[in-house]
Amino acid sequence: MFSTFSKVNSFLIKFFYGLVALFLGNYVIKFVQRVRKLPPGPWGLPFVGYLPFIRQDEYNHVTQLAAKYGPVFSFKCGQFDVIVINQWKFIKEALANEHLLGRPKATFIPGVMEHSSFAEMSGEPWKQQRRIALTTLRDVGLGKSEMEDSISDEIKSFIEVIKSYEGEPISISNKLSLSVSNNISTLIFGHKYAYDDPVILVLEKLRVLTNDTLRYFNVAAFLPTIVSLIIKLNLFSLSNFKELFKKFESHLDDEIDEHRKKDNNGYEINDYIDGFLNEMSKRQNEKDSTFNINTLKRNAATFYGAGSDTIANTLEWIMIYLVKYPEYQERIRDEIKQTIGLNRQPENVDRKEMPFTMAFLYESLRFNSLVPLNLLRRATEDTKVGEYSIPKDSLVTFNFWSVHHDPNLWDNPELFKPERFLNEDKSKAIKPPYLVSFSGGKRVCPGESFAYLQLFLYLVSILQPFEISAETGKDISLERVQKFLIRPKILPDFIFKNID
Ligand code: HEM
């Protein structure tokens, strides 16, 4: 009896070891197959991969890794294989690749954002949502003269705020952001906010938290399986994000309720929320439709965030360059005097007559490269870029920074030189295809023209009445700091001196 028991026991032990060996063998084969398929790159640790080794200045770090491992390289980042594409030749090809249009399967911040906006969707749902969003925004004013008038009115209020300081130094960041966010609010919610509205103050807190803490290679996005633990332990400010996000969502609920009340007598479409509700009701019998309230809330939040912070941050950089290079400030003002004059408010059409101003805007976008690494993409099929394999479901990053600072494309890329965008007789500003601040291809930033419109109108409107300088004795630093966006490390207080 004892010997039968020990025979069974030893059989079970052997069976167990056999299973372990099989499992390990299978794991090793799969691991080798995966690694052989991937472009070369640095090794990392089990589970976390290379994530803990990525430096704060992520754009610089990946550019240096590209110099070591090649223009298309890969690394394991948390739970995902990440492929970084550098150099214009490869990025251009990748932007046109239909299999690289997906986004990661989770939301931007898993655990904080539960549902996906269209900016986080892939495939057919993304296509439908993006198409309807762009048509709705066009219908409610994007690209129309009413929108331009509304921005010009907003700028007037902003200029009044600056005037009220009577030449005293101003901390400009939140003033810019409160003003600029009213432009996207008009499109999404159908109204602006007073600069001291409690709702906008919550949104402002969320903006500051995002700017100060959220990295591109962040733990939540790359280790989604442990995100609830991270939130419980309140690491990486994730529970603060969650709390502020809840407040934002509850405000969105109120906005949507207001819109629904208004829409009782048929749909009059004045803003994006109206347009979405209308589409949702048309599609109410459609199976698996993504046109539901959760998507509406996330789309509205995404448009609001993407449409305000990017512009405000670019304007911060623009002010730094205007003060650092007063000769360019003077040259833009001269162009304003020759075309619009100092009293008439600028219009979009004036851009054509103002090549130097446009060249200055292009150079500002190139030089700071606000979004140095595009929003993560995901390969929806096995594919290739050049000779490099990109396996299905790996995450893909385009290093726009490397393109904007490539000495093969730009003469002295580390110099701020707007003239590089002017044609020979300086009568036109030319934007080359490798200025990719807004990405490219089918997933190009849908806010590009809205962004140029605002940047142009704010820049000109600020330089018409004011000469900008920094507090006396304060040197202007061009140092960058990267979180998700590249921001100025030091934003000095500015002095806006009345010209007359
Ligand atoms: C200086 C200003 C801006 C810059 C530099 C910028 C840059 C970008 C970049 C690089 C992407 C990633 C595209 C990709 O995946 O390849 C993007 C996506 C996006 N941007 Fe912008 N953007 C700016 C302003 C705006 C504005 C004003 C809006 C709102 C109207 C906006 C809305 C969006 C949205 C919704 C997406 C996601 C698109 C999708 O996934 O289909 N952006 N932007």
Residues whose N, C-alpha, C, O or C-beta is under 5 A from the ligand:
A	BS01	HEM	F118 A119 F303 A306 G307 T310 I311 T314 L370 V371 N374 L375 S437 F438 S439 G440 R443 V444 C445 P446 G447 F450 A451
